[in-house]
Amino acid sequence: MSNEFRELLKKIGSGTHTSKNLSRQETAIAIKMMIQEEATPAQIGAFLIAHRIKRPTPAELAGILDAYDQLSNKLSATAHNFPKTPVVFGYPYDGRSRTVPVSPLTMLILAIAEVPLILHGSDCLPTKYGIPLVQIWQDLGIDFTKFSLPEAQGFLQKTGFGFFYVPKHFPLAHKLTPYREQIGKRPTLSTAELVWSPLQEDTLQISGFVHPPTEERFAETFKLRKTENYTTVKGLEGSCDLSCNRTAIVGVSRRGQEFTRLLINPHDYDLNGHDLTLESPTQLNQELIKVLEGKNSAITSAAIFNGGFYLWHLGVCSSIESGFALAEEMIVKLQLRDKLNYLQKAALSFSS
């Protein structure tokens, strides 16, 4: 048992009236002691549930991210002179269970526009047990679970598309996965994962959220970490996917500019519809393939809405309307299918 960790645990787990927040440095120490298994399983479980009940402060989230940065090996964008700023998308690691994700189509649209992309995630995780990003890409013919970190780096350099697969690329952090099921609740690590970047260099981070207080914590955490370029998205199930049946709420921070709020209503662009209910991985894959083949799909409008928004938001198109038009053109001309074929072939040369 670690007495040092015990004192940190006592500080946050003493109850409503006597518990105290940890400092950024204390949190980083606690997370490193858990990841490196210096704390006992009982201590780790107690910390994770106590921290969830208390709710993390921005300083504590910053401490979690500091610990992740110190203990992980990351991808790098310096080896390739990308024409545009790399973008890291933060999606919940425990996946989607209620609505069909269109993120793979969005990523293909952005890849065609030569926007460097980095995703990160794990396998099917508690407590949601949703379909994770890595499984969706596996079903599309690209298995990022087979990439070593150098292979993932090579794939990023060749294609401008990166996937940081935590179980293989950051196994220390992955050791804490069983605790998610044992405590029966998402730990605060799940919140930190949405704003963590597996890229060494400064980048543009796009993070999904559900509840407004989470976005407020994100903003303060980014400020503490001196991250000035970020976007927050009130997306479907906490993802970066914009909904087709309600106004999208997006927060934008850029270096040297005031934080701004975007409200994007799909109805204003005749792209409204319904967010398709997720029934199974097979159904999801079938709908994605329909779009890739230029056939009518229940998620075509969602693909145009999301792809067009991000084309405009990331500076590829000068207006959101031209973004929608370009996204639709890419789909009609089967460019998404061709880009996926290119990525599939590239993946075969890198996977071990």
C-alpha positions in Angstrom: 0.0 0.0 0.0 1.2 3.5 -0.8 0.9 5.9 2.1 1.5 8.8 -0.2 -1.5 7.8 -2.4 -3.5 7.1 0.8 -3.2 10.8 1.8 -4.3 12.0 -1.6 -7.3 9.6 -1.5 -8.3 10.8 2.0 -8.2 14.4 0.7 -10.8 13.8 -2.1 -12.8 11.0 -0.4 -13.6 12.5 3.0 -17.2 13.4 2.2 -19.3 16.5 1.2 -18.2 18.8 4.0 -14.5 17.8 4.5 -13.2 16.6 1.2 -10.9 18.9 -0.8 -9.8 19.3 -4.4 -6.4 18.2 -5.4 -3.9 20.5 -7.0 -2.8 20.0 -10.6 0.5 18.5 -9.4 -1.1 16.3 -6.8 -3.5 14.9 -9.4 -0.7 14.1 -11.8 1.1 12.3 -9.0 -2.0 10.3 -8.1 -2.7 9.3 -11.8 0.9 8.2 -12.3 0.8 6.1 -9.1 -2.3 4.4 -10.4 -1.0 3.8 -13.9 2.3 2.5 -12.6 0.5 0.3 -10.1 2.2 1.9 -7.0 -1.3 2.2 -5.5 -3.2 -0.9 -4.6 -6.4 -2.1 -6.5 -8.5 -1.0 -3.5 -6.9 2.4 -3.5 -7.4 2.8 -7.2 -11.0 1.8 -7.2 -11.7 4.1 -4.2 -10.0 7.0 -5.9 -11.8 6.6 -9.2 -15.3 6.5 -7.6 -14.6 9.2 -5.1 -13.3 11.5 -7.9 -16.3 10.8 -10.0 -18.7 11.7 -7.1 -16.8 14.8 -6.3 -16.5 15.8 -10.0 -13.1 16.9 -11.4 -11.9 20.5 -11.3 -10.1 22.0 -14.3 -6.9 21.8 -12.4 -7.4 18.1 -11.7 -8.2 17.5 -15.4 -5.0 19.3 -16.3 -3.2 17.1 -13.9 -4.6 13.9 -15.5 -3.5 15.2 -18.9 0.0 16.1 -17.5 0.4 12.5 -16.3 -0.7 11.1 -19.6 1.8 13.3 -21.4 4.6 12.3 -19.1 4.0 8.6 -19.4 3.0 8.1 -23.0 4.9 8.0 -26.3 3.1 10.0 -28.9 2.7 10.4 -32.6 4.5 13.3 -34.3 3.6 15.5 -37.2 7.0 17.1 -37.6 8.4 14.4 -39.9 6.0 15.4 -42.6 5.3 19.0 -43.7 1.5 18.8 -43.8 -0.1 21.6 -45.8 -2.7 22.1 -43.0 -2.7 22.1 -39.2 -3.2 18.6 -37.8 -6.6 18.1 -36.1 -7.2 15.8 -33.2 -10.8 14.6 -32.6 -11.8 13.5 -29.1 -14.6 10.9 -29.1 -15.8 8.9 -26.0 -13.7 5.8 -25.8 -16.7 3.7 -24.8 -18.3 4.3 -28.2 -21.8 4.8 -29.5 -24.9 2.8 -28.6 -28.0 4.9 -29.5 -27.3 6.7 -32.8 -25.5 5.8 -36.0 -22.1 7.6 -36.1 -21.2 9.4 -39.4 -17.6 10.3 -38.2 -15.9 7.9 -40.6 -17.6 9.7 -43.5 -16.6 13.0 -42.1 -13.0 11.9 -41.7 -12.9 10.6 -45.3 -14.2 14.0 -46.5 -11.6 15.9 -44.6 -8.9 13.4 -45.7 -9.8 14.1 -49.3 -9.3 17.8 -48.6 -5.8 17.0 -47.2 -6.6 17.9 -43.6 -4.3 15.8 -41.4 -6.4 13.9 -38.9 -5.6 12.0 -35.6 -8.1 9.9 -33.8 -7.6 8.0 -30.6 -9.5 5.3 -28.7 -9.7 1.8 -27.4 -11.8 -1.4 -27.7 -15.4 -1.9 -26.6 -15.3 -0.4 -23.0 -17.5 -0.3 -19.9 -19.8 1.2 -18.9 -21.5 2.0 -22.2 -20.1 -0.9 -24.3 -20.9 1.1 -27.4 -19.3 0.5 -30.8 -15.8 2.1 -30.6 -14.2 4.0 -33.5 -11.6 1.2 -34.0 -14.3 -1.4 -34.6 -16.0 0.9 -37.2 -12.8 1.2 -39.1 -12.1 -2.5 -38.8 -15.5 -3.2 -40.5 -14.5 -0.7 -43.2 -11.3 -2.7 -43.9 -8.7 -0.8 -41.9 -7.5 -2.5 -38.7 -5.6 0.0 -36.6 -5.3 -2.5 -33.8 -2.5 -4.2 -35.7 -0.3 -1.1 -36.0 2.7 -0.7 -33.7 3.3 2.9 -32.7 6.1 3.2 -35.4 3.7 1.8 -38.0 0.9 4.2 -36.9 3.5 6.9 -37.3 4.4 5.8 -40.8 0.8 5.5 -41.8 0.2 9.1 -40.5 3.2 10.4 -42.5 2.1 8.6 -45.7 -1.7 9.3 -45.6 -2.2 12.2 -43.2 -4.4 9.9 -41.1 -3.4 8.8 -37.7 -5.0 6.5 -35.1 -3.6 6.1 -31.6 -4.8 2.8 -30.3 -4.5 3.0 -26.6 -4.2 -0.7 -25.7 -1.2 -1.1 -27.9 0.3 2.4 -27.9 -0.3 3.4 -24.3 -0.6 0.1 -22.4 0.1 1.7 -19.1 -3.1 3.7 -19.2 -5.0 0.7 -20.6 -4.3 -1.2 -17.3 -6.9 0.9 -15.6 -9.7 -0.3 -18.0 -11.0 -3.1 -15.8 -11.8 -0.6 -13.1 -14.4 1.0 -15.3 -16.5 -2.1 -15.1 -15.8 -2.8 -11.4 -16.9 0.6 -10.3 -19.9 0.6 -12.6 -19.5 4.3 -13.7 -17.4 6.3 -16.1 -14.3 7.5 -14.2 -13.1 11.1 -14.7 -10.4 9.6 -16.9 -13.2 9.4 -19.5 -13.6 13.2 -19.4 -9.9 13.7 -19.7 -9.7 11.4 -22.7 -11.9 13.8 -24.7 -9.4 16.6 -24.4 -6.2 14.6 -24.5 -4.0 14.8 -27.6 -1.8 11.9 -28.6 0.2 14.2 -30.8 3.5 15.7 -29.6 3.1 19.1 -31.3 0.5 21.8 -30.9 -2.6 21.0 -32.8 -6.3 22.0 -33.2 -8.3 19.9 -30.8 -12.0 19.1 -31.4 -13.8 17.6 -28.3 -17.3 16.4 -28.0 -19.4 16.9 -24.9 -23.0 16.3 -23.6 -23.5 18.6 -20.6 -22.7 22.4 -20.5 -20.7 22.1 -17.3 -18.3 19.7 -19.0 -17.6 22.2 -21.7 -16.9 24.8 -19.1 -14.4 22.5 -17.5 -12.8 21.9 -20.9 -12.4 25.6 -21.5 -10.7 26.2 -18.1 -8.5 23.1 -18.5 -7.4 24.2 -22.0 -6.5 27.6 -20.5 -4.4 26.0 -17.7 -2.7 23.9 -20.3 -2.1 26.9 -22.6 -4.1 25.3 -25.4 -5.5 28.1 -27.4 -6.8 26.4 -30.5 -9.7 24.2 -29.8 -13.4 23.5 -30.7 -16.1 22.1 -28.4 -19.1 20.3 -29.9 -22.3 19.4 -28.2 -22.5 16.3 -30.3 -24.4 13.0 -30.4 -23.7 10.9 -27.3 -20.8 13.2 -26.5 -19.1 12.8 -29.9 -18.1 15.3 -32.5 -21.0 14.4 -34.7 -23.5 17.2 -35.2 -27.2 16.2 -34.9 -29.5 16.5 -37.9 -32.6 17.1 -35.8 -31.5 20.0 -33.6 -29.4 23.1 -33.6 -25.7 22.3 -33.3 -23.9 24.1 -30.5 -20.2 24.7 -31.2 -17.6 26.6 -29.2 -14.6 28.0 -30.9 -11.3 29.2 -29.5 -8.4 30.4 -31.6 -5.1 32.1 -30.6 -5.5 35.8 -30.3 -9.3 35.8 -30.7 -12.3 35.9 -28.4 -14.1 32.6 -27.7 -17.2 32.5 -30.0 -20.3 30.4 -30.1 -21.7 28.9 -33.3 -25.4 27.8 -33.6 -25.9 25.8 -36.8 -29.4 24.7 -37.6 -29.6 22.0 -40.3 -33.1 23.1 -41.1 -31.7 26.3 -42.5 -29.8 24.4 -45.2 -32.5 21.8 -46.0 -30.3 19.1 -44.3 -32.5 18.4 -41.4 -33.8 14.9 -40.7 -33.5 12.4 -38.0 -30.5 10.9 -36.3 -30.7 7.3 -37.3 -31.1 4.8 -34.4 -28.2 2.4 -34.1 -29.4 -1.2 -34.3 -26.2 -3.2 -34.9 -22.7 -3.0 -36.3 -24.0 -4.6 -39.4 -26.6 -2.0 -40.0 -24.1 0.8 -39.3 -21.6 -0.7 -41.8 -24.4 -1.1 -44.4 -25.4 2.6 -44.2 -21.8 3.7 -44.4 -21.2 1.6 -47.5 -24.3 3.0 -49.1 -22.9 6.5 -48.8 -19.5 5.4 -50.0 -21.1 3.9 -53.1 -23.1 7.0 -53.8 -26.4 5.3 -53.0 -29.3 6.8 -51.1 -28.9 6.3 -47.3 -30.7 7.4 -44.2 -27.4 9.1 -43.2 -26.5 10.9 -46.4 -27.9 14.2 -45.2 -26.0 13.8 -41.9 -22.8 13.0 -43.9 -23.2 16.2 -45.9 -24.1 18.3 -42.9 -21.1 17.1 -40.8 -18.6 17.0 -43.7 -19.6 20.3 -45.0 -19.5 22.0 -41.6 -16.0 20.8 -40.9 -14.8 21.7 -44.3 -15.9 25.2 -43.6 -14.9 25.2 -40.0 -11.3 24.0 -40.7 -10.8 26.6 -43.5 -11.1 24.4 -46.6 -14.2 26.2 -47.8 -14.9 30.0 -47.5 -18.6 29.5 -46.6 -20.6 26.8 -44.9 -22.8 26.6 -48.0 -19.8 25.8 -50.2 -18.7 23.2 -47.6 -22.0 21.4 -48.0 -21.8 21.6 -51.7 -18.3 20.2 -51.7 -19.2 17.4 -49.3 -22.1 16.4 -51.5 -19.9 16.5 -54.6 -17.4 14.2 -53.0 -20.1 11.7 -52.2 -21.7 11.8 -55.6 -18.4 11.4 -57.4 -17.5 8.4 -55.2 -14.4 10.2 -53.9 -15.0 8.8 -50.4 -15.0 5.3 -51.7 -11.7 6.0 -53.6 -10.1 7.5 -50.5 -11.1 4.5 -48.4 -9.6 2.2 -51.0 -6.4 4.2 -50.9 -6.3 4.0 -47.0 -7.0 0.3 -47.1 -4.1 -0.4 -49.4 -1.8 1.9 -47.5 -2.8 0.1 -44.2 -1.7 -3.3 -45.7 1.8 -2.1 -46.1 2.1 -1.0 -42.5 0.3 -3.5 -40.3 2.5 -6.0 -38.6 
